[in-house]
């Protein structure tokens, strides 16, 4: 071999060795030189770890409340050896859960922190996707000293009794209504419906007296709106009949009951009488945003069965700024079907920050979660987003209590129900969405329930279903 070739081989080998030594670091770590090059002073290298946090972006991008909150909290985070990187998933609610499930399966794609809807948390924990946090929580004073509302810890505790996330908000649901439209239709501005009949009668009055451009009532009814259809529409109705999705005593899913028929019949009435929006709007994946960000602020919608958080859209930095919302809107409790005790119903949910099992920087991720969800930072997030706090200390703070509707939304939690903490729930929820959409598009409640019964039996097995 000639000298030229030997030199070329030596140079190539040297570069390869350097590449192997310094260039194959984890893609979530950055190496920085803290020395003074050329001065003769000793230089030291520190590894800066990048902590990725994944959440759902519903189309707002960097203008979104959650993104802005992450950036603000990251900027004040004391550990400067850690960089916090938002890695949003832009998707509808249903698609987000599917994409997250795929991402959590691999060390190559799992983030360090993931936002988990509490309804999916038990399923993801059972699948081995999430890290139990119990040992870490023992050393966090905020968790053990009563700063968090005890009842809210239930939503992040899986069926194995372990905690798999730290909640950062909760919510309640009810009937938002436009007082100006009510006044125009000769209806009371302080509306307190006592039964489903009251709700339907009000919607009929609005259809008759408020004009054709006004949608009397909006409820999510499509598969595309995912859990919003299951929880905000169907379960708000079903639980208002006294029936439940799951019988805790027997450990079985209820697949046929009068309550199911009653809930579906209410949905059928809204559609048959054309009291709701066009199906092209309500079956769309953006239906929830359309109702809250477009129809309500523009005075095109009289009643919306929706969650306490929608007012976050109307803040100055929200998706649909509407300063007058606090004077125009009312928030009535959703009544039980016949007005029976307890008189009203709400479903409560919420979101949590969890650490995936395949996260690469679990200790650093949990340390950031503790900082992000301290009293000050939690308060910033719930105030900016319009959600209800899960921290008892924030709930007493004047900055939180002065916000319109916070007090009444929190009051509704006294009759709150929660989705079953069962790992099959997400699959059952998908069948609920199919059932509701089928009724919205013309199938009879009886036929839709029959198909639902078949589908849930297939999912859960004959030994785990029952009829009432």
Secondary structure as UniProt FT lines:
FT   HELIX           3..22
FT   TURN            27..28
FT   STRAND          29..33
FT   TURN            37..38
FT   STRAND          45..54
FT   STRAND          56..57
FT   HELIX           61..63
FT   HELIX           65..76
FT   TURN            80..81
FT   STRAND          82..86
FT   STRAND          89..90
FT   HELIX           93..104
FT   TURN            107..109
FT   STRAND          113..117
FT   HELIX           118..126
FT   TURN            127..128
FT   HELIX           134..137
FT   TURN            138..139
FT   HELIX           141..144
FT   TURN            145..146
FT   HELIX           150..153
FT   HELIX           154..156
FT   TURN            159..160
FT   STRAND          166..170
FT   STRAND          173..178
FT   HELIX           179..184
FT   TURN            185..186
FT   HELIX           196..209
FT   TURN            212..213
FT   STRAND          215..218
FT   HELIX           223..225
FT   HELIX           228..235
FT   HELIX           236..238
FT   HELIX           239..241
FT   STRAND          246..247
FT   TURN            248..251
FT   STRAND          252..256
FT   HELIX           258..272
FT   TURN            273..274
FT   HELIX           279..282
FT   TURN            285..286
FT   HELIX           287..289
FT   HELIX           290..295
FT   TURN            296..299
FT   STRAND          301..307
FT   HELIX           308..314
FT   TURN            316..317
FT   TURN            319..320
FT   TURN            323..324
FT   HELIX           325..328
FT   STRAND          329..332
FT   STRAND          334..335
FT   TURN            337..338
FT   TURN            341..342
FT   STRAND          344..347
FT   STRAND          351..354
FT   TURN            357..358
FT   HELIX           362..372
FT   HELIX           375..385
FT   HELIX           392..395
FT   HELIX           398..401
FT   TURN            404..405
FT   HELIX           406..411
FT   HELIX           412..415
FT   STRAND          416..417
FT   TURN            423..424
FT   HELIX           425..440
FT   TURN            441..442
FT   HELIX           445..460
FT   HELIX           462..464
FT   STRAND          465..467
//
